[in-house]
Amino acid sequence: MFTIFNKEIQSFFGSLVAYIVMIVFLTGTGLFMWVFPQTNVLKYGFADMDTLFSLAPYLFLFLIPAITMRSFAEEKKTGTIELLFTRPLTDWQIILGKYLACWVLVLFALLPTLIYYYSVYQLGSTVGNIDSAGTMGSYIGLILLGAVFTSIGIFASAVTKDQIVSFVLSFVLCFLLFQGFSSISNTENTDWFSYIIVQLGIEYHYASVRKGLIDSRNIIYFLSVIYLMLLSTKLVLGSRKW
């Protein structure tokens, strides 16, 4: 697994992929947090990072599919996937190696945003006048959200040999799972049914974690989606043996 992980990480940082992802993410979040007047922290007057945590999921919808689209699709297109499976590695080791490499790249993109936290921390009416615990919970939510989107992207890459198709499929699945259930619940008139529907979506659990509700239900939900997507990836790859 770590052989695959190292190979993927070296591939990311040996090309422009890693740098483009980080530049686009930091530019997007930076403009909204510090430049655009509607969301500017300095003009808004509150020492919080709500802009980052509200915007990041929508940037992830584009950036994470761009990271994961080549994972298996490129291997299929070039024909190296068969060579990959001749190595003394299980399907799970290959999948997890690629998955973790993509997720780590997402974490690398998030890491520089800690500078935003430090800046807001210093800019408060009194230094440190920021909800650090809430900010930590929001970061945990983003990390889990990135992990879920990455698992979806890995699955999308496994079902096709075309990277563009993989990107589009990953984007659509991530968007539907993040926003779709909330939209459906808003059209229902039955309160209890709407409540059940909205809990099936990623957005509900991400919002809960952002509020500091890091309980077992939210964690189990995220881990379950990740496992189901990676299991689906294994089944797709395993179909080559049928």
Steps between C-alpha positions, in 0.01 A plus 500: 500500500775745592676424171192616311456795738859619447472455123181708485637776725817523291286513186291786640795710610711401199241665276302822527189330644577557868610859451204595280254350750652689793529828309139486376365408844698765687427767239127428512474496878738796536299722264174428680649543848712808448406676173137471388293756695196276558701238689807696609593417862633852557178663381271236652616599847497157663806297595398171344585281201148420392577615144769233462289217636196600293695537175746209526245219434408659166866538403549135599226405251736603220846448646464150644362347176797666324735326745340155484401481133830349390532244780367196312375657175853578383620151593216352294562724202874430486453130570723506809216391728558134418867543585395666825290199598786258434687649793489312832232734629135443582227708339442672835866598529495656153172683563604629843842608372344713227221623727732613780734675255210704358366579847843613622518741207165646614646540850805676354263747332326564834818541704592855387153624602624484859660834410145635466423376850809670642414824318141504629630407847724809498240732345232451767387801706707330766772264382371144505134602481404207278313179569801269476303190601238571233772563243663169589166322457456665160845384392413146607183528293699612194750217545219244518321661205822484299536133592146423379536693173834327439343154540228600252764624256697176528185303420422721200852451368467122529190475281646667189821538303421860404625760748244761389215254553648416840513870592140565394367186671686581820373859498139390445511233773666734751250776423199270528615346827594838646210714381243265351340360814466847652324621186264201500416547868403862433232385255337264751213618718528219755738609777609153611564383142694817418710444812587145391584609145723788603703272730593284202694789347857602570411867553294426813785316671761752386288782643460307827876455538552869419274583795725292724272195508778248445300204625510135400207530255680752283831314511331167420317662208821633343689175554209297360486703178878470459487124553208452260670699225831317541319166514319594178840582349628156598196333344551694176867407484421143602265464204804461275535147642149393409 
